[in-house]
Structures are given as structure tokens and as C-alpha cells.
């Protein structure tokens, strides 16, 4: 490609760019400065009314009650259900404990605790060290 070819291509590209610039220019009628001044005056009048408008007052949302706050702190209704089930189970076991639990608890509260060997089957394993 010679230098003259490059110059011809540049002139061709410049002509295409100029044609595109002409196509993008607005072809409508010119707006008079008086019309623009009136539009701006109307816009300023409307905007001045925005300053005098009062905003509605926002009311604070009502504060949740004690049980709602407690429920949110514990994790909601599923946590309340688990807490209630554990409470009822503890109460029932405390009122009428199973027989095996009563015997085991009795060993801890009497002098006969020395007779109870919790690791009776593992004597030799523990003795070997």
C-alpha cells in the first residue's frame, strides 16, 4: 500500500464521518430565546412550590410487647415449642421419675455410694495402666 492510497482512504473516511455528523444534527426548527426564557420561568415557579410543600409526618411503628420480644430473642415459635416440651418433660420426670433414675439418684445422696461401682466390668482394664 502506497502513501497515496493511505491519503485516499483517509479522505474517504473523513467524507463518511462528515456525512454522519450532518445526519445527526437536529433538522428541526430553531427554538427562540423568548420561548426558552418562558419555559425556564415556569419551571422555576413550579420548583419554588416544592419548598413550601409539607412532608407527611412519619409515625414510629408500635413497639412489640414483652412476649414478642422474648420470642424474637429465643428464636420464634419453634423455640417456644421446644422450650415448652423440655419444661413439661422435666416436670413429669421430677414428679414421678423412672425407677432406674430413682435408684441411681439415691446412690448419690446416701452413704451407700461407696458400694456402687460405676465401672464394674472394667476393673482389669483400668488396673493395667
Kinemage of the C-alpha trace (Angstrom):
@kinemage 1
@onewidth
@group {chain A} dominant
@subgroup {mainchain}
@vectorlist {calphas} color= white
{ca unk a 1} P 0.000 0.000 0.000
{ca unk a 2} L 1.487 3.278 -1.026
{ca unk a 3} L 1.269 6.613 0.638
{ca unk a 4} L -1.207 7.939 -1.904
{ca unk a 5} L -3.532 5.023 -1.159
{ca unk a 6} L -3.458 5.901 2.542
{ca unk a 7} L -4.290 9.534 1.803
{ca unk a 8} L -7.183 8.450 -0.413
{ca unk a 9} L -8.548 6.206 2.330
{ca unk a 10} L -8.270 8.992 4.908
{ca unk a 11} L -10.169 11.376 2.640
{ca unk a 12} L -12.808 8.716 2.046
{ca unk a 13} L -13.173 8.070 5.796
{ca unk a 14} L -13.317 11.796 6.539
{ca unk a 15} L -16.123 12.191 3.988
{ca unk a 16} L -18.062 9.337 5.648
{ca unk a 17} L -17.603 10.882 9.102
{ca unk a 18} L -18.783 14.290 7.863
{ca unk a 19} L -21.843 12.714 6.277
{ca unk a 20} L -22.677 11.025 9.596
{ca unk a 21} L -22.226 14.293 11.510
{ca unk a 22} L -24.644 16.005 9.133
{ca unk a 23} L -27.197 13.226 9.615
{ca unk a 24} L -27.019 13.504 13.415
{ca unk a 25} L -27.533 17.250 13.574
{ca unk a 26} L -31.064 18.248 14.541
{ca unk a 27} L -33.004 19.267 11.500
{ca unk a 28} L -35.984 20.747 13.338
{ca unk a 29} L -36.822 24.429 13.648
{ca unk a 30} L -34.720 26.620 15.908
{ca unk a 31} L -36.241 27.457 19.294
{ca unk a 32} L -36.454 31.155 20.048
{ca unk a 33} L -34.720 32.517 23.170
{ca unk a 34} L -38.028 34.041 24.341
{ca unk a 35} L -39.683 30.619 24.395
{ca unk a 36} L -36.763 29.149 26.338
{ca unk a 37} L -36.988 32.032 28.850
{ca unk a 38} L -40.718 31.412 29.393
{ca unk a 39} L -40.164 27.680 29.881
{ca unk a 40} L -37.426 28.364 32.438
{ca unk a 41} L -39.656 30.866 34.286
{ca unk a 42} L -42.455 28.308 34.505
{ca unk a 43} L -40.014 25.653 35.737
{ca unk a 44} L -38.666 27.954 38.453
{ca unk a 45} L -42.221 28.760 39.581
{ca unk a 46} L -43.071 25.080 39.891
{ca unk a 47} L -39.834 24.321 41.736
{ca unk a 48} L -40.442 27.161 44.184
{ca unk a 49} L -43.664 25.409 45.206
{ca unk a 50} L -41.680 22.321 46.222
{ca unk a 51} L -40.060 24.174 49.126
{ca unk a 52} L -43.375 25.113 50.731
{ca unk a 53} L -44.941 21.649 50.499
{ca unk a 54} L -45.117 19.878 53.852
{ca unk a 55} L -43.933 16.339 54.143
{ca unk a 56} L -46.210 13.866 55.892
{ca unk a 57} L -45.113 13.026 59.407
{ca unk a 58} L -43.855 9.512 59.839
{ca unk a 59} L -45.205 7.768 62.878
{ca unk a 60} L -42.927 5.408 64.711
{ca unk a 61} L -44.040 1.789 64.459
{ca unk a 62} L -45.564 0.429 67.657
{ca unk a 63} L -43.120 -1.267 69.977
{ca unk a 64} L -43.619 -5.032 70.225
{ca unk a 65} L -44.866 -6.456 73.505
{ca unk a 66} L -42.930 -8.447 76.075
{ca unk a 67} L -43.815 -11.877 74.652
{ca unk a 68} L -42.982 -10.758 71.123
{ca unk a 69} L -39.570 -9.508 72.266
{ca unk a 70} L -38.960 -12.710 74.229
{ca unk a 71} L -39.988 -14.807 71.229
{ca unk a 72} L -37.640 -12.880 68.959
{ca unk a 73} L -34.790 -13.310 71.446
{ca unk a 74} L -35.350 -17.074 71.727
{ca unk a 75} L -35.847 -17.720 68.032
{ca unk a 76} L -39.588 -17.639 67.434
{ca unk a 77} L -42.383 -20.166 67.881
{ca unk a 78} L -40.296 -23.287 67.124
{ca unk a 79} L -38.006 -22.387 70.022
{ca unk a 80} L -41.022 -21.811 72.283
{ca unk a 81} L -42.346 -25.262 71.348
{ca unk a 82} L -39.024 -26.900 72.240
{ca unk a 83} L -38.802 -24.965 75.491
{ca unk a 84} L -42.349 -25.970 76.435
{ca unk a 85} L -41.688 -29.644 75.619
{ca unk a 86} L -38.487 -29.667 77.683
{ca unk a 87} L -40.248 -27.940 80.586
{ca unk a 88} L -43.121 -30.427 80.629
{ca unk a 89} L -40.704 -33.375 80.360
{ca unk a 90} L -38.629 -32.049 83.251
{ca unk a 91} L -41.712 -31.521 85.375
{ca unk a 92} L -43.033 -35.039 84.714
{ca unk a 93} L -39.651 -36.666 85.345
{ca unk a 94} L -39.331 -34.649 88.543
{ca unk a 95} L -42.785 -35.611 89.833
{ca unk a 96} L -42.633 -39.327 89.034
{ca unk a 97} L -39.131 -40.346 87.991
{ca unk a 98} L -38.454 -43.728 86.382
{ca unk a 99} L -37.327 -46.467 88.748
{ca unk a 100} L -33.789 -46.696 87.377
{ca unk a 101} L -33.320 -42.971 87.737
{ca unk a 102} L -34.540 -43.081 91.337
{ca unk a 103} L -32.059 -45.806 92.273
{ca unk a 104} L -29.141 -44.027 90.615
{ca unk a 105} L -30.035 -40.732 92.266
{ca unk a 106} L -30.332 -42.471 95.637
{ca unk a 107} L -26.727 -43.652 95.425
{ca unk a 108} L -25.515 -40.071 95.163
{ca unk a 109} L -27.418 -38.918 98.228
{ca unk a 110} L -26.712 -41.756 100.687
{ca unk a 111} L -23.743 -43.222 102.491
{ca unk a 112} L -24.047 -46.373 100.407
{ca unk a 113} L -22.457 -44.669 97.419
{ca unk a 114} L -19.193 -46.484 98.181
{ca unk a 115} L -20.897 -49.796 97.399
{ca unk a 116} L -21.937 -48.631 93.945
{ca unk a 117} L -19.209 -49.252 91.360
{ca unk a 118} L -19.917 -47.356 88.120
{ca unk a 119} L -17.177 -49.231 86.199
{ca unk a 120} L -17.750 -52.758 87.494
{ca unk a 121} L -16.921 -54.505 84.213
{ca unk a 122} L -13.707 -52.604 83.524
{ca unk a 123} L -11.656 -53.373 86.645
{ca unk a 124} L -8.816 -55.164 84.903
{ca unk a 125} L -8.547 -52.667 82.064
{ca unk a 126} L -8.152 -49.746 84.421
{ca unk a 127} L -5.723 -51.590 86.691
{ca unk a 128} L -3.195 -52.386 83.982
{ca unk a 129} L -2.446 -48.729 83.325
